[in-house]
Amino acid sequence: MRKVLMKGNEAIGEAAIRAGCLNYFAYPITPQSEVAEYLSKRMPEVNGVFLQGESEVAVGYMIFGAAACGARVMTTSSSPGISLMSEAISYIAGAECPAVFVNIMRGGPGLGGILPSQADYLQATKGGGHGDYRLLVMAPASVQEAVEMVMQAFPLAEKYRNPIMILGDGLIGQMMEPVVFPDDLKTEPGNKNDWATNGMDFRGSDKRNLVRSLYLDPEVLNAQNLKLKAKYEQMKREEIRYESYKTDTDYQVLIVSYGTMSRVCKTAIDNLLEEGIRVALIRPQTLFPFPEAAIRQAASAKSCRVVMSIEMSMGQMLEDVDRSVQGRLPVEWYGKCGGDVPTPEEVADSVKSFLQKYSKE
Amino acid sequence: MQSEVMFAGFGGQGILLSAKILAHAGMEQGFEVGWIPSYGPEMRGGTAYCTVVIADKPIGSPIIRNPKHLVAMNRPSLEKFAPVVKPGGVILINSSLISIGSNRPDVDELAIPVNDIATAAGSLKSANIVALAAFVARSGIVDNEILRECIREEFAAKAKLIPLNMKAFDEGVKAAQKK
């Protein structure tokens, strides 16, 4: 496959088509509007549907409708738009339909700004909408990885009959990098007859498919929640992904960081090594399920003095890192969230100050 | 090896496009590349800047505060970014619009009347290509011929613009050699 230079947002749109997603509904918002722009041109070329909804609330339910019919469907948005879709996401999770949501995060809260941010970590991993549901959340750190994750997201959504979220920051959407597209997915949702309202005659079944999230009987609702919980436990067993960087050294500091921020950390780590300071990185590629065990193990290294959560948010992932380390080491935070991505120099300064603090004790 | 080039100027001067063509040429030559725009609330007539990173290993931080080189298409860009360029880099100054120098004795300063050359070549709109060609000829950051092919490819859908841009390319290279 030929290597092409593509903007993250456009590559995400192309990846959806190559994954067999022929339904894309969205409402424009910076910094991801190029996905819609790209697909408004490409979807008609492949006999797919591009539809700009009247609002993100409407788009959320269009996604629900298409998913209920057994179609591969995706939307993309940015932070405030995802908030508006969160009600529908909860319904889709409750009704066990597969769908892919992409959040190219911008600064918040409220309208915030349009520059890169990671401030929707808790919204993506802990809820956003109401009720006991989880999203499988994948966090790309390059345009190539964004493409791969989008293409993997559809089969995963179908495997779990659950919405998947790709959580990228504004830079992932706006940057251009070389991309090699994986082979097109030739598959259809193989299990769609389990839920899709595609007609009993059509699927040759005598079982009605009813897509719903309303269960008034408390015992039935409890059973439904237990069923959902079992799926999320299965995700924790089967879907955790992370990258380790320099963890085979006698590192003094362990950084946990994801997305664009993790790349800045890698450069900082390389620069610090030239000064004789050894730092390792765990980069979660899935934020839910979170690589707890890997972080705990990495934090058990004898040489390590402190664990740092470095994020473009005010200590959101810090809660998960802290939970993973289980008190073995101090856990500290560094980050910014106005849209100015911290530089490698700023990261290095922060690492040095914490290392100094904990080397004395 | 990693080099960073900042392209800066007014919105509408083709800053993002010339940066994209350079990134494309870097990729075709087998390098790792990144094209990182400033996507603040810029608009036509406002300032626009964009960084291209070219490296022989995977690119870490896409956030570059101190680029190795600068292509400054207007005066505010030169004033803002000349002080942050790394020593030893190239600073290309569009002397059609900029009457001052970079005040950086530790860099390779190249003043070229980019707008005038583009106008003489057929259209002011090709000023970004003149600047790109001159910068690449001087810095040697990518192969000139690969760059030429990438310019041709960029305009493939608007073939009637190819001769104009090829002329702009040649004139840009020539201007860099004269200095």
Chai-1 contact restraints between the chains, C-beta under 6 A:
chainA,res_idxA,chainB,res_idxB,connection_type,confidence,min_distance_angstrom,max_distance_angstrom,comment,restraint_id
A,L5,B,A23,contact,1.0,0.0,6.0,A-B,restraint_1
A,L5,B,H24,contact,1.0,0.0,6.0,A-B,restraint_2
A,L5,B,M27,contact,1.0,0.0,6.0,A-B,restraint_3
A,Q174,B,P37,contact,1.0,0.0,6.0,A-B,restraint_4
A,Q174,B,Y39,contact,1.0,0.0,6.0,A-B,restraint_5
A,M175,B,I36,contact,1.0,0.0,6.0,A-B,restraint_6
A,M175,B,P62,contact,1.0,0.0,6.0,A-B,restraint_7
A,M176,B,W35,contact,1.0,0.0,6.0,A-B,restraint_8
A,E177,B,G34,contact,1.0,0.0,6.0,A-B,restraint_9
A,P178,B,M27,contact,1.0,0.0,6.0,A-B,restraint_10
A,R263,B,G60,contact,1.0,0.0,6.0,A-B,restraint_11
A,R263,B,S61,contact,1.0,0.0,6.0,A-B,restraint_12
A,V264,B,S61,contact,1.0,0.0,6.0,A-B,restraint_13
A,V264,B,I63,contact,1.0,0.0,6.0,A-B,restraint_14
A,K266,B,G60,contact,1.0,0.0,6.0,A-B,restraint_15
A,T267,B,G60,contact,1.0,0.0,6.0,A-B,restraint_16
A,T267,B,S61,contact,1.0,0.0,6.0,A-B,restraint_17
A,V341,B,I63,contact,1.0,0.0,6.0,A-B,restraint_18
A,T343,B,I63,contact,1.0,0.0,6.0,A-B,restraint_19
A,T343,B,R65,contact,1.0,0.0,6.0,A-B,restraint_20
A,P344,B,S61,contact,1.0,0.0,6.0,A-B,restraint_21
